[in-house]
Amino acid sequence: MTDRPPAPDPLALADLAGAVTGVVLTPGQPGYDEERAPFNLALESHPAVVVGAVDAADVQAAVRFARAHDLPVAVMTTGHQASVPVDAAVLVTTRRMSDVRVDPLAATVTVGAGVVWQQVVDATTAYGLAPLNGSSPLVGVVGYTLGGGLSPMLGRAFGWAADALRSMTVVTADGELHEVSAHAPDPLDADLFWGLPGAKSNLGIVTSMTFGLFPVTHLHAGGLFFAGADLAAVLTAYAALTAAAPDELTTSIALLRMPPVPFVPEFLRGTFMVHVRVSLLGTAEQAGELLRPLRAAAPALLDTVADMPYADFASIHADPSSPAPWREHSALLGPLTPGAIDTLVEVAGPDADVPVQMLQLRHLGGALARGEATTNAAARRHAEFVLDAIAIGPVEVTGGAMSWTRGLVDRLADVRVPGTNLNFLGAEDASPAEVAAAHDPAVLARLRQVKRAVDPHNTFRINHNITPAEDPR
C-alpha cells in the first residue's frame, strides 16, 4: 500500500484554501478519497493536495501553489483516461466547472473544463445541432477533445473533434491564463492552440473550450450482435463494408467476452459476442442497402439499428455507466486484409484463450483522414482502424492480458501503421519511447518546442509525458 504523501506546510495550505473558491483537501480529510477517485478504478493515486476548482482562478491558484512548493500538477475531470498515478502532487479536479453555453446562430458551444458529453448533447440538440462527441455520455469533453476526439457517430462525416475547435482558455505552468485560437495575435498562444490537442495535459490545464456544431437531429444507428462462432464470416463482411463505406457511415466492431458482473448489460453477461456498432447520417433505405451483406453473413442475435434522435447516441455503444478497474492497449492498423482477418480469428476467435474482455476495431478514414498536422497535433490521419483491447479487473490480474494484446499486435505487423490514438493510450504506453511513437516526429519536435516555452520545468508531467528535453532520461 502506498504511504500517504507528506502534507505541505499548514500555513501555505491555509493560504491556498483562502485563495480558492472550491475545495482544498489533503490525505485523511473528509471528501479526499471521493475527490481523488477516477472512473478507472485500476488507478490508485495519493496526491499531496486535491483542489476541486470551480473556475479558472482556482486553477491558477492551484498551479501557483504547486510551483511555489516544487510539486507536479495533474488534472482530472472524470478519470476515464486516468492511467498514471498522481502521487505527491497537486491534483486539480474540474468537475465543478460545468457551464455550457450554446450559440445557435454561430453553431458553437462553449464548455467548462468539467463538462461531460451528455450535458453538451442535451444542450445542443434542443437547437437541432450536434457535437462530435464520444461514445460515452459520461466522458469529459476537454480530455476527449485534447486527444483528438474520435466520434463513433459523426467522425467519418465531419472529422476529429479537435478539428472543430474555435478557441480555448488555458492555465500554463506560470499560473497565467491564456485565451488561445488559431488566429491569436501572440504566436505563443497560436502555438498553444495547435499543440494542446495532441499534448493533452502536458502544456497546461484547459479551463474552457469553444467548438463548432453540426446540423444533425437524427441518425440511423444501433448495433448488430452476432454469435462469437460466426466471427470469421462477420469480419469478412465487415471488411467489405468498411472498404466501400461512404463518409456518412461510421462503424466499429467489438469482440465481447463479458464477465457476469452488474455493470455489463444482462444479455451480454458471460457470453462471447460480436457487436457491430453502426451510425449512418442517412435514411433507413440507405442503411438497409449498406448493411444487407453484413446481415446476410450470419444470423443476428439482436439488431437494434433504427432511426433514433441524436440525443439517444449512448445506446449505440452502451458503454459502462459505473466505475470499474481496467487496463487497455491499442494500435493503428491499415486495411482489414484476409490475412489480418485470419489472425484475428485464430488469436481472438471462438477457439482461442483470450484474456481481454473487449477487443474492438474502430473504422477511421473519411473526413478523419483529411487535414494536416498544421491544423493541430492530435490526430494520426493515415490509419484505417484503431485496434483497442480492454481487460477488466485489478492490475494484478490484467498484466497477462496486456502481454497477450502486444502479442496480437505483433502478429498484425503486416497491417500495422505507426502511432496510436491518444485517447486509447493506457498505463502500458507511458514510457518515453512509447509516448514519442504516438506522434509524427515533426509534430513531436514542435510539441517539445512549445513545452519548453510554457513548461520548461515539466510541472505538467503526471500524464503520458512529453518532456521539454529532446532526449529524456
Number of C-alpha atoms within 10 A of each C-alpha: 4 8 7 15 15 12 13 15 9 9 9 13 17 12 12 19 18 13 15 21 16 17 18 24 21 22 18 9 9 10 14 20 16 8 19 24 18 23 20 20 21 22 21 18 22 23 26 20 27 26 28 27 26 22 21 23 18 22 29 24 22 27 30 19 19 22 17 10 14 12 19 22 31 26 25 25 25 24 20 21 24 25 26 19 17 23 21 19 24 26 29 25 25 28 19 16 20 16 15 19 14 21 13 14 7 9 18 21 23 21 23 26 32 27 25 26 22 21 17 23 20 14 18 27 20 13 16 16 22 26 26 28 27 26 19 21 23 20 22 26 28 28 26 24 28 25 25 26 27 28 24 25 29 29 27 28 20 21 26 27 29 27 21 19 23 18 20 24 23 27 22 23 26 15 21 16 19 18 19 24 21 18 13 15 10 11 12 15 21 17 21 29 26 24 27 28 28 27 28 26 25 30 30 29 30 27 26 24 22 20 21 22 24 17 13 17 17 21 24 24 30 24 24 22 22 23 19 21 16 18 24 19 15 27 23 18 20 20 18 15 18 21 14 9 17 16 19 18 26 26 26 22 22 21 26 22 21 21 15 14 11 10 14 17 13 11 9 16 16 14 14 21 22 28 25 25 24 25 27 27 23 15 14 16 10 13 20 14 10 18 17 12 16 22 16 12 18 18 15 18 12 12 15 15 21 18 18 17 14 21 20 16 24 18 17 22 19 16 15 14 12 11 16 16 16 23 26 24 23 27 24 24 27 19 17 20 14 12 12 20 19 15 16 21 20 14 18 20 20 18 11 11 11 17 21 25 20 20 23 21 22 21 29 28 22 20 17 26 17 14 14 11 16 9 15 24 27 29 32 22 19 17 24 23 24 21 24 22 26 23 26 22 17 15 15 8 13 21 15 14 21 23 14 18 26 17 12 16 22 12 15 19 11 14 19 19 18 15 21 25 25 25 20 19 24 20 20 17 20 16 12 15 10 15 20 20 15 24 23 15 11 10 19 22 17 15 26 22 18 23 25 16 15 21 21 17 17 20 24 26 20 22 22 25 20 24 26 21 15 11 7 10 6
